Structure formats: structure tokens, C-alpha cells
Amino acid sequence: MRLRLIWVGKTRDGHLRALAEEYLKRLSRFARCEVTELRECTAADERGCLEEEGKRILGALASDALAVLLDVSGTTSWSSRELAAQVEAWQGRSVKEVAFVVGGHLGVSGEVRGRADVRWSLSRLTLTHEMARVLLLEQLYRAYTITRGLPYQK
């Protein structure tokens, strides 16, 4: 199973970028990972930006990918162990690609929300989109260590 991580904009904070790269390196020992960074919209019209970024996100999603949108108002929330079980379930169903989508600072368009198979709330707290990337990678890494019985998760 391939993990595709799709997000809008670059991780500008050097510390967060280093953490994301470290967890991506660790995670790639367990799964094929691919990061797709999409260009941010710089127009003043917020609605237009959401639609433009939404088209880029939808264009980056494979038609057969299981799309997991990280969404503060998402209806799904997993503990680390529940996420590990979910990853195993996807593997058991022979899902070829799970695409995790992190929107930009404006969020995502309605079309992206509609395309999502799962709307996952990482936390009830509002996180920066850069922080959410790090947390996503860390939790995916943790999920794989749980399924493999490795000591990291303790």
C-alpha cells in the first residue's frame, strides 16, 4: 500500500520541515510514501483561492485512491491504536493508495470535502497546516510501530 501525502504550500518553518522529513524517513521503512506539495494560491479572493487549490488537490488524487481529508470538523477521530487498526484494515482490503490531504491556511473547497472518503479530525484543537503535517507523519509512523510491535509507541 502506498501512502500519498498531499498538502498545499511548502513547510516554511525549518524546525517543522526537519521533523516532517525525519518522520517521513522513518515511515518509509514500512510503506511507500510520496509527498505532493501543491502551490498555494496568492490571489486576494479567498473563495477563488479555495476553488483553485481544490482543483489542484483533486488533480493530485488518483481516481482509485482512498482519500483521507484532515479536517478539524471531521467526523472521524482515531486514537493511535485505532489508526493502526485502520491502516491494517486498509492493507487487508488491498487498498493500493491512501491519500492524506492537508489543506492550506484557508482550508479546502467543498469539492475536496465531497471527494474525501474519510474526514479525519486529528484534534479538536486548531493546528497550523504545517504542524498538522508533522503530526500526521508522526502518527502514521506510530501506527506502523504499533502493528509491528516495536517499542516506539510506548
MODELLER restraints for C-alpha pairs under 7 A, 6 or more apart:
rsr = mdl.restraints
at = mdl.atoms
rsr.add(forms.Gaussian(group=physical.xy_distance, feature=features.Distance(at['CA:1:A'], at['CA:31:A']), mean=6.72, stdev=0.5))
rsr.add(forms.Gaussian(group=physical.xy_distance, feature=features.Distance(at['CA:1:A'], at['CA:32:A']), mean=6.96, stdev=0.5))
rsr.add(forms.Gaussian(group=physical.xy_distance, feature=features.Distance(at['CA:1:A'], at['CA:91:A']), mean=6.40, stdev=0.5))
rsr.add(forms.Gaussian(group=physical.xy_distance, feature=features.Distance(at['CA:1:A'], at['CA:95:A']), mean=6.25, stdev=0.5))
rsr.add(forms.Gaussian(group=physical.xy_distance, feature=features.Distance(at['CA:1:A'], at['CA:96:A']), mean=4.83, stdev=0.5))
rsr.add(forms.Gaussian(group=physical.xy_distance, feature=features.Distance(at['CA:1:A'], at['CA:97:A']), mean=5.58, stdev=0.5))
rsr.add(forms.Gaussian(group=physical.xy_distance, feature=features.Distance(at['CA:2:A'], at['CA:31:A']), mean=6.24, stdev=0.5))
rsr.add(forms.Gaussian(group=physical.xy_distance, feature=features.Distance(at['CA:2:A'], at['CA:32:A']), mean=4.82, stdev=0.5))
rsr.add(forms.Gaussian(group=physical.xy_distance, feature=features.Distance(at['CA:2:A'], at['CA:33:A']), mean=5.85, stdev=0.5))
rsr.add(forms.Gaussian(group=physical.xy_distance, feature=features.Distance(at['CA:2:A'], at['CA:96:A']), mean=6.14, stdev=0.5))
rsr.add(forms.Gaussian(group=physical.xy_distance, feature=features.Distance(at['CA:2:A'], at['CA:97:A']), mean=4.68, stdev=0.5))
rsr.add(forms.Gaussian(group=physical.xy_distance, feature=features.Distance(at['CA:2:A'], at['CA:98:A']), mean=6.41, stdev=0.5))
rsr.add(forms.Gaussian(group=physical.xy_distance, feature=features.Distance(at['CA:3:A'], at['CA:31:A']), mean=6.92, stdev=0.5))
rsr.add(forms.Gaussian(group=physical.xy_distance, feature=features.Distance(at['CA:3:A'], at['CA:32:A']), mean=6.10, stdev=0.5))
rsr.add(forms.Gaussian(group=physical.xy_distance, feature=features.Distance(at['CA:3:A'], at['CA:33:A']), mean=4.75, stdev=0.5))
rsr.add(forms.Gaussian(group=physical.xy_distance, feature=features.Distance(at['CA:3:A'], at['CA:34:A']), mean=6.33, stdev=0.5))
rsr.add(forms.Gaussian(group=physical.xy_distance, feature=features.Distance(at['CA:3:A'], at['CA:97:A']), mean=5.81, stdev=0.5))
rsr.add(forms.Gaussian(group=physical.xy_distance, feature=features.Distance(at['CA:3:A'], at['CA:98:A']), mean=5.13, stdev=0.5))
rsr.add(forms.Gaussian(group=physical.xy_distance, feature=features.Distance(at['CA:3:A'], at['CA:99:A']), mean=5.94, stdev=0.5))
rsr.add(forms.Gaussian(group=physical.xy_distance, feature=features.Distance(at['CA:4:A'], at['CA:33:A']), mean=5.74, stdev=0.5))
rsr.add(forms.Gaussian(group=physical.xy_distance, feature=features.Distance(at['CA:4:A'], at['CA:34:A']), mean=4.76, stdev=0.5))
rsr.add(forms.Gaussian(group=physical.xy_distance, feature=features.Distance(at['CA:4:A'], at['CA:35:A']), mean=5.83, stdev=0.5))
rsr.add(forms.Gaussian(group=physical.xy_distance, feature=features.Distance(at['CA:4:A'], at['CA:97:A']), mean=6.95, stdev=0.5))
rsr.add(forms.Gaussian(group=physical.xy_distance, feature=features.Distance(at['CA:4:A'], at['CA:98:A']), mean=6.17, stdev=0.5))
rsr.add(forms.Gaussian(group=physical.xy_distance, feature=features.Distance(at['CA:4:A'], at['CA:99:A']), mean=4.52, stdev=0.5))
rsr.add(forms.Gaussian(group=physical.xy_distance, feature=features.Distance(at['CA:4:A'], at['CA:100:A']), mean=6.19, stdev=0.5))
rsr.add(forms.Gaussian(group=physical.xy_distance, feature=features.Distance(at['CA:5:A'], at['CA:34:A']), mean=6.14, stdev=0.5))
rsr.add(forms.Gaussian(group=physical.xy_distance, feature=features.Distance(at['CA:5:A'], at['CA:35:A']), mean=4.70, stdev=0.5))
rsr.add(forms.Gaussian(group=physical.xy_distance, feature=features.Distance(at['CA:5:A'], at['CA:36:A']), mean=6.03, stdev=0.5))
rsr.add(forms.Gaussian(group=physical.xy_distance, feature=features.Distance(at['CA:5:A'], at['CA:99:A']), mean=5.75, stdev=0.5))
rsr.add(forms.Gaussian(group=physical.xy_distance, feature=features.Distance(at['CA:5:A'], at['CA:100:A']), mean=4.92, stdev=0.5))
rsr.add(forms.Gaussian(group=physical.xy_distance, feature=features.Distance(at['CA:5:A'], at['CA:101:A']), mean=6.18, stdev=0.5))
rsr.add(forms.Gaussian(group=physical.xy_distance, feature=features.Distance(at['CA:6:A'], at['CA:35:A']), mean=6.00, stdev=0.5))
rsr.add(forms.Gaussian(group=physical.xy_distance, feature=features.Distance(at['CA:6:A'], at['CA:36:A']), mean=4.74, stdev=0.5))
rsr.add(forms.Gaussian(group=physical.xy_distance, feature=features.Distance(at['CA:6:A'], at['CA:37:A']), mean=6.02, stdev=0.5))
rsr.add(forms.Gaussian(group=physical.xy_distance, feature=features.Distance(at['CA:6:A'], at['CA:99:A']), mean=6.85, stdev=0.5))
rsr.add(forms.Gaussian(group=physical.xy_distance, feature=features.Distance(at['CA:6:A'], at['CA:100:A']), mean=6.01, stdev=0.5))
rsr.add(forms.Gaussian(group=physical.xy_distance, feature=features.Distance(at['CA:6:A'], at['CA:101:A']), mean=4.80, stdev=0.5))
rsr.add(forms.Gaussian(group=physical.xy_distance, feature=features.Distance(at['CA:6:A'], at['CA:102:A']), mean=6.27, stdev=0.5))
rsr.add(forms.Gaussian(group=physical.xy_distance, feature=features.Distance(at['CA:7:A'], at['CA:36:A']), mean=6.44, stdev=0.5))
rsr.add(forms.Gaussian(group=physical.xy_distance, feature=features.Distance(at['CA:7:A'], at['CA:37:A']), mean=5.21, stdev=0.5))
rsr.add(forms.Gaussian(group=physical.xy_distance, feature=features.Distance(at['CA:7:A'], at['CA:38:A']), mean=6.07, stdev=0.5))
rsr.add(forms.Gaussian(group=physical.xy_distance, feature=features.Distance(at['CA:7:A'], at['CA:101:A']), mean=5.78, stdev=0.5))
rsr.add(forms.Gaussian(group=physical.xy_distance, feature=features.Distance(at['CA:7:A'], at['CA:102:A']), mean=4.70, stdev=0.5))
rsr.add(forms.Gaussian(group=physical.xy_distance, feature=features.Distance(at['CA:7:A'], at['CA:103:A']), mean=5.74, stdev=0.5))
rsr.add(forms.Gaussian(group=physical.xy_distance, feature=features.Distance(at['CA:8:A'], at['CA:37:A']), mean=5.75, stdev=0.5))
rsr.add(forms.Gaussian(group=physical.xy_distance, feature=features.Distance(at['CA:8:A'], at['CA:38:A']), mean=4.63, stdev=0.5))
rsr.add(forms.Gaussian(group=physical.xy_distance, feature=features.Distance(at['CA:8:A'], at['CA:39:A']), mean=6.00, stdev=0.5))
rsr.add(forms.Gaussian(group=physical.xy_distance, feature=features.Distance(at['CA:8:A'], at['CA:40:A']), mean=5.72, stdev=0.5))
rsr.add(forms.Gaussian(group=physical.xy_distance, feature=features.Distance(at['CA:8:A'], at['CA:102:A']), mean=6.86, stdev=0.5))
rsr.add(forms.Gaussian(group=physical.xy_distance, feature=features.Distance(at['CA:8:A'], at['CA:103:A']), mean=5.58, stdev=0.5))
rsr.add(forms.Gaussian(group=physical.xy_distance, feature=features.Distance(at['CA:8:A'], at['CA:104:A']), mean=4.96, stdev=0.5))
rsr.add(forms.Gaussian(group=physical.xy_distance, feature=features.Distance(at['CA:9:A'], at['CA:37:A']), mean=6.00, stdev=0.5))
rsr.add(forms.Gaussian(group=physical.xy_distance, feature=features.Distance(at['CA:9:A'], at['CA:38:A']), mean=5.62, stdev=0.5))
rsr.add(forms.Gaussian(group=physical.xy_distance, feature=features.Distance(at['CA:9:A'], at['CA:39:A']), mean=5.30, stdev=0.5))
rsr.add(forms.Gaussian(group=physical.xy_distance, feature=features.Distance(at['CA:9:A'], at['CA:40:A']), mean=5.01, stdev=0.5))
rsr.add(forms.Gaussian(group=physical.xy_distance, feature=features.Distance(at['CA:9:A'], at['CA:104:A']), mean=6.68, stdev=0.5))
rsr.add(forms.Gaussian(group=physical.xy_distance, feature=features.Distance(at['CA:10:A'], at['CA:37:A']), mean=6.44, stdev=0.5))
rsr.add(forms.Gaussian(group=physical.xy_distance, feature=features.Distance(at['CA:11:A'], at['CA:17:A']), mean=5.57, stdev=0.5))
rsr.add(forms.Gaussian(group=physical.xy_distance, feature=features.Distance(at['CA:11:A'], at['CA:130:A']), mean=5.75, stdev=0.5))
rsr.add(forms.Gaussian(group=physical.xy_distance, feature=features.Distance(at['CA:16:A'], at['CA:131:A']), mean=6.90, stdev=0.5))
rsr.add(forms.Gaussian(group=physical.xy_distance, feature=features.Distance(at['CA:16:A'], at['CA:134:A']), mean=6.72, stdev=0.5))
rsr.add(forms.Gaussian(group=physical.xy_distance, feature=features.Distance(at['CA:19:A'], at['CA:134:A']), mean=6.46, stdev=0.5))
rsr.add(forms.Gaussian(group=physical.xy_distance, feature=features.Distance(at['CA:20:A'], at['CA:133:A']), mean=6.92, stdev=0.5))
rsr.add(forms.Gaussian(group=physical.xy_distance, feature=features.Distance(at['CA:20:A'], at['CA:134:A']), mean=4.91, stdev=0.5))
rsr.add(forms.Gaussian(group=physical.xy_distance, feature=features.Distance(at['CA:20:A'], at['CA:137:A']), mean=6.61, stdev=0.5))
rsr.add(forms.Gaussian(group=physical.xy_distance, feature=features.Distance(at['CA:23:A'], at['CA:137:A']), mean=5.74, stdev=0.5))
rsr.add(forms.Gaussian(group=physical.xy_distance, feature=features.Distance(at['CA:23:A'], at['CA:138:A']), mean=5.74, stdev=0.5))
rsr.add(forms.Gaussian(group=physical.xy_distance, feature=features.Distance(at['CA:23:A'], at['CA:141:A']), mean=6.74, stdev=0.5))
rsr.add(forms.Gaussian(group=physical.xy_distance, feature=features.Distance(at['CA:24:A'], at['CA:137:A']), mean=6.32, stdev=0.5))
rsr.add(forms.Gaussian(group=physical.xy_distance, feature=features.Distance(at['CA:26:A'], at['CA:141:A']), mean=6.80, stdev=0.5))
rsr.add(forms.Gaussian(group=physical.xy_distance, feature=features.Distance(at['CA:27:A'], at['CA:141:A']), mean=4.97, stdev=0.5))
rsr.add(forms.Gaussian(group=physical.xy_distance, feature=features.Distance(at['CA:30:A'], at['CA:144:A']), mean=6.85, stdev=0.5))
rsr.add(forms.Gaussian(group=physical.xy_distance, feature=features.Distance(at['CA:38:A'], at['CA:56:A']), mean=6.89, stdev=0.5))
rsr.add(forms.Gaussian(group=physical.xy_distance, feature=features.Distance(at['CA:40:A'], at['CA:53:A']), mean=6.80, stdev=0.5))
rsr.add(forms.Gaussian(group=physical.xy_distance, feature=features.Distance(at['CA:41:A'], at['CA:49:A']), mean=5.35, stdev=0.5))
rsr.add(forms.Gaussian(group=physical.xy_distance, feature=features.Distance(at['CA:41:A'], at['CA:52:A']), mean=6.99, stdev=0.5))
rsr.add(forms.Gaussian(group=physical.xy_distance, feature=features.Distance(at['CA:41:A'], at['CA:53:A']), mean=6.50, stdev=0.5))
rsr.add(forms.Gaussian(group=physical.xy_distance, feature=features.Distance(at['CA:43:A'], at['CA:49:A']), mean=6.40, stdev=0.5))
rsr.add(forms.Gaussian(group=physical.xy_distance, feature=features.Distance(at['CA:50:A'], at['CA:106:A']), mean=6.85, stdev=0.5))
rsr.add(forms.Gaussian(group=physical.xy_distance, feature=features.Distance(at['CA:50:A'], at['CA:108:A']), mean=5.80, stdev=0.5))
rsr.add(forms.Gaussian(group=physical.xy_distance, feature=features.Distance(at['CA:50:A'], at['CA:109:A']), mean=5.24, stdev=0.5))
rsr.add(forms.Gaussian(group=physical.xy_distance, feature=features.Distance(at['CA:51:A'], at['CA:109:A']), mean=5.70, stdev=0.5))
rsr.add(forms.Gaussian(group=physical.xy_distance, feature=features.Distance(at['CA:54:A'], at['CA:108:A']), mean=6.15, stdev=0.5))
rsr.add(forms.Gaussian(group=physical.xy_distance, feature=features.Distance(at['CA:54:A'], at['CA:109:A']), mean=5.35, stdev=0.5))
rsr.add(forms.Gaussian(group=physical.xy_distance, feature=features.Distance(at['CA:54:A'], at['CA:111:A']), mean=6.87, stdev=0.5))
rsr.add(forms.Gaussian(group=physical.xy_distance, feature=features.Distance(at['CA:54:A'], at['CA:112:A']), mean=5.91, stdev=0.5))
rsr.add(forms.Gaussian(group=physical.xy_distance, feature=features.Distance(at['CA:58:A'], at['CA:112:A']), mean=6.60, stdev=0.5))
rsr.add(forms.Gaussian(group=physical.xy_distance, feature=features.Distance(at['CA:65:A'], at['CA:97:A']), mean=4.99, stdev=0.5))
rsr.add(forms.Gaussian(group=physical.xy_distance, feature=features.Distance(at['CA:65:A'], at['CA:98:A']), mean=5.62, stdev=0.5))
rsr.add(forms.Gaussian(group=physical.xy_distance, feature=features.Distance(at['CA:65:A'], at['CA:99:A']), mean=6.22, stdev=0.5))
rsr.add(forms.Gaussian(group=physical.xy_distance, feature=features.Distance(at['CA:66:A'], at['CA:97:A']), mean=6.27, stdev=0.5))
rsr.add(forms.Gaussian(group=physical.xy_distance, feature=features.Distance(at['CA:66:A'], at['CA:98:A']), mean=4.76, stdev=0.5))
rsr.add(forms.Gaussian(group=physical.xy_distance, feature=features.Distance(at['CA:66:A'], at['CA:99:A']), mean=6.02, stdev=0.5))
rsr.add(forms.Gaussian(group=physical.xy_distance, feature=features.Distance(at['CA:66:A'], at['CA:117:A']), mean=6.17, stdev=0.5))
rsr.add(forms.Gaussian(group=physical.xy_distance, feature=features.Distance(at['CA:67:A'], at['CA:98:A']), mean=6.01, stdev=0.5))
rsr.add(forms.Gaussian(group=physical.xy_distance, feature=features.Distance(at['CA:67:A'], at['CA:99:A']), mean=4.84, stdev=0.5))
rsr.add(forms.Gaussian(group=physical.xy_distance, feature=features.Distance(at['CA:67:A'], at['CA:100:A']), mean=6.11, stdev=0.5))
rsr.add(forms.Gaussian(group=physical.xy_distance, feature=features.Distance(at['CA:67:A'], at['CA:116:A']), mean=4.92, stdev=0.5))
rsr.add(forms.Gaussian(group=physical.xy_distance, feature=features.Distance(at['CA:67:A'], at['CA:117:A']), mean=5.21, stdev=0.5))
rsr.add(forms.Gaussian(group=physical.xy_distance, feature=features.Distance(at['CA:67:A'], at['CA:118:A']), mean=6.51, stdev=0.5))
rsr.add(forms.Gaussian(group=physical.xy_distance, feature=features.Distance(at['CA:68:A'], at['CA:99:A']), mean=5.96, stdev=0.5))
rsr.add(forms.Gaussian(group=physical.xy_distance, feature=features.Distance(at['CA:68:A'], at['CA:100:A']), mean=4.76, stdev=0.5))
rsr.add(forms.Gaussian(group=physical.xy_distance, feature=features.Distance(at['CA:68:A'], at['CA:101:A']), mean=6.11, stdev=0.5))
rsr.add(forms.Gaussian(group=physical.xy_distance, feature=features.Distance(at['CA:68:A'], at['CA:116:A']), mean=5.75, stdev=0.5))
rsr.add(forms.Gaussian(group=physical.xy_distance, feature=features.Distance(at['CA:68:A'], at['CA:117:A']), mean=6.00, stdev=0.5))
rsr.add(forms.Gaussian(group=physical.xy_distance, feature=features.Distance(at['CA:68:A'], at['CA:118:A']), mean=4.74, stdev=0.5))
rsr.add(forms.Gaussian(group=physical.xy_distance, feature=features.Distance(at['CA:68:A'], at['CA:119:A']), mean=5.88, stdev=0.5))
rsr.add(forms.Gaussian(group=physical.xy_distance, feature=features.Distance(at['CA:68:A'], at['CA:120:A']), mean=6.61, stdev=0.5))
rsr.add(forms.Gaussian(group=physical.xy_distance, feature=features.Distance(at['CA:69:A'], at['CA:100:A']), mean=5.86, stdev=0.5))
rsr.add(forms.Gaussian(group=physical.xy_distance, feature=features.Distance(at['CA:69:A'], at['CA:101:A']), mean=4.76, stdev=0.5))
rsr.add(forms.Gaussian(group=physical.xy_distance, feature=features.Distance(at['CA:69:A'], at['CA:102:A']), mean=6.49, stdev=0.5))
rsr.add(forms.Gaussian(group=physical.xy_distance, feature=features.Distance(at['CA:69:A'], at['CA:116:A']), mean=5.82, stdev=0.5))
rsr.add(forms.Gaussian(group=physical.xy_distance, feature=features.Distance(at['CA:69:A'], at['CA:118:A']), mean=6.18, stdev=0.5))
rsr.add(forms.Gaussian(group=physical.xy_distance, feature=features.Distance(at['CA:69:A'], at['CA:119:A']), mean=4.82, stdev=0.5))
rsr.add(forms.Gaussian(group=physical.xy_distance, feature=features.Distance(at['CA:69:A'], at['CA:120:A']), mean=5.94, stdev=0.5))
rsr.add(forms.Gaussian(group=physical.xy_distance, feature=features.Distance(at['CA:70:A'], at['CA:101:A']), mean=6.02, stdev=0.5))
rsr.add(forms.Gaussian(group=physical.xy_distance, feature=features.Distance(at['CA:70:A'], at['CA:102:A']), mean=5.54, stdev=0.5))
rsr.add(forms.Gaussian(group=physical.xy_distance, feature=features.Distance(at['CA:70:A'], at['CA:119:A']), mean=5.96, stdev=0.5))
rsr.add(forms.Gaussian(group=physical.xy_distance, feature=features.Distance(at['CA:70:A'], at['CA:120:A']), mean=4.89, stdev=0.5))
rsr.add(forms.Gaussian(group=physical.xy_distance, feature=features.Distance(at['CA:70:A'], at['CA:121:A']), mean=5.82, stdev=0.5))
rsr.add(forms.Gaussian(group=physical.xy_distance, feature=features.Distance(at['CA:70:A'], at['CA:122:A']), mean=6.80, stdev=0.5))
rsr.add(forms.Gaussian(group=physical.xy_distance, feature=features.Distance(at['CA:71:A'], at['CA:119:A']), mean=5.82, stdev=0.5))
rsr.add(forms.Gaussian(group=physical.xy_distance, feature=features.Distance(at['CA:71:A'], at['CA:120:A']), mean=5.65, stdev=0.5))
rsr.add(forms.Gaussian(group=physical.xy_distance, feature=features.Distance(at['CA:71:A'], at['CA:121:A']), mean=5.12, stdev=0.5))
rsr.add(forms.Gaussian(group=physical.xy_distance, feature=features.Distance(at['CA:72:A'], at['CA:121:A']), mean=4.91, stdev=0.5))
rsr.add(forms.Gaussian(group=physical.xy_distance, feature=features.Distance(at['CA:72:A'], at['CA:123:A']), mean=6.76, stdev=0.5))
rsr.add(forms.Gaussian(group=physical.xy_distance, feature=features.Distance(at['CA:72:A'], at['CA:124:A']), mean=6.29, stdev=0.5))
rsr.add(forms.Gaussian(group=physical.xy_distance, feature=features.Distance(at['CA:72:A'], at['CA:126:A']), mean=6.71, stdev=0.5))
rsr.add(forms.Gaussian(group=physical.xy_distance, feature=features.Distance(at['CA:73:A'], at['CA:121:A']), mean=6.30, stdev=0.5))
rsr.add(forms.Gaussian(group=physical.xy_distance, feature=features.Distance(at['CA:74:A'], at['CA:119:A']), mean=4.50, stdev=0.5))
rsr.add(forms.Gaussian(group=physical.xy_distance, feature=features.Distance(at['CA:74:A'], at['CA:120:A']), mean=4.92, stdev=0.5))
rsr.add(forms.Gaussian(group=physical.xy_distance, feature=features.Distance(at['CA:74:A'], at['CA:121:A']), mean=4.71, stdev=0.5))
rsr.add(forms.Gaussian(group=physical.xy_distance, feature=features.Distance(at['CA:75:A'], at['CA:119:A']), mean=5.96, stdev=0.5))
rsr.add(forms.Gaussian(group=physical.xy_distance, feature=features.Distance(at['CA:75:A'], at['CA:120:A']), mean=6.43, stdev=0.5))
rsr.add(forms.Gaussian(group=physical.xy_distance, feature=features.Distance(at['CA:75:A'], at['CA:121:A']), mean=6.83, stdev=0.5))
rsr.add(forms.Gaussian(group=physical.xy_distance, feature=features.Distance(at['CA:76:A'], at['CA:119:A']), mean=6.00, stdev=0.5))
rsr.add(forms.Gaussian(group=physical.xy_distance, feature=features.Distance(at['CA:76:A'], at['CA:120:A']), mean=4.76, stdev=0.5))
rsr.add(forms.Gaussian(group=physical.xy_distance, feature=features.Distance(at['CA:76:A'], at['CA:121:A']), mean=5.99, stdev=0.5))
rsr.add(forms.Gaussian(group=physical.xy_distance, feature=features.Distance(at['CA:77:A'], at['CA:120:A']), mean=5.71, stdev=0.5))
rsr.add(forms.Gaussian(group=physical.xy_distance, feature=features.Distance(at['CA:77:A'], at['CA:121:A']), mean=5.24, stdev=0.5))
rsr.add(forms.Gaussian(group=physical.xy_distance, feature=features.Distance(at['CA:77:A'], at['CA:122:A']), mean=6.40, stdev=0.5))
rsr.add(forms.Gaussian(group=physical.xy_distance, feature=features.Distance(at['CA:80:A'], at['CA:139:A']), mean=6.61, stdev=0.5))
rsr.add(forms.Gaussian(group=physical.xy_distance, feature=features.Distance(at['CA:80:A'], at['CA:143:A']), mean=6.15, stdev=0.5))
rsr.add(forms.Gaussian(group=physical.xy_distance, feature=features.Distance(at['CA:81:A'], at['CA:143:A']), mean=6.69, stdev=0.5))
rsr.add(forms.Gaussian(group=physical.xy_distance, feature=features.Distance(at['CA:83:A'], at['CA:143:A']), mean=6.11, stdev=0.5))
rsr.add(forms.Gaussian(group=physical.xy_distance, feature=features.Distance(at['CA:84:A'], at['CA:143:A']), mean=4.15, stdev=0.5))
rsr.add(forms.Gaussian(group=physical.xy_distance, feature=features.Distance(at['CA:84:A'], at['CA:144:A']), mean=6.42, stdev=0.5))
rsr.add(forms.Gaussian(group=physical.xy_distance, feature=features.Distance(at['CA:84:A'], at['CA:146:A']), mean=6.44, stdev=0.5))
rsr.add(forms.Gaussian(group=physical.xy_distance, feature=features.Distance(at['CA:84:A'], at['CA:147:A']), mean=6.17, stdev=0.5))
rsr.add(forms.Gaussian(group=physical.xy_distance, feature=features.Distance(at['CA:102:A'], at['CA:129:A']), mean=6.71, stdev=0.5))
rsr.add(forms.Gaussian(group=physical.xy_distance, feature=features.Distance(at['CA:103:A'], at['CA:129:A']), mean=6.90, stdev=0.5))
rsr.add(forms.Gaussian(group=physical.xy_distance, feature=features.Distance(at['CA:104:A'], at['CA:129:A']), mean=6.15, stdev=0.5))
rsr.add(forms.Gaussian(group=physical.xy_distance, feature=features.Distance(at['CA:105:A'], at['CA:129:A']), mean=6.28, stdev=0.5))
rsr.add(forms.Gaussian(group=physical.xy_distance, feature=features.Distance(at['CA:142:A'], at['CA:152:A']), mean=6.99, stdev=0.5))
rsr.add(forms.Gaussian(group=physical.xy_distance, feature=features.Distance(at['CA:142:A'], at['CA:153:A']), mean=5.77, stdev=0.5))
rsr.add(forms.Gaussian(group=physical.xy_distance, feature=features.Distance(at['CA:145:A'], at['CA:152:A']), mean=6.37, stdev=0.5))
rsr.add(forms.Gaussian(group=physical.xy_distance, feature=features.Distance(at['CA:145:A'], at['CA:153:A']), mean=6.47, stdev=0.5))
rsr.add(forms.Gaussian(group=physical.xy_distance, feature=features.Distance(at['CA:146:A'], at['CA:153:A']), mean=6.19, stdev=0.5))
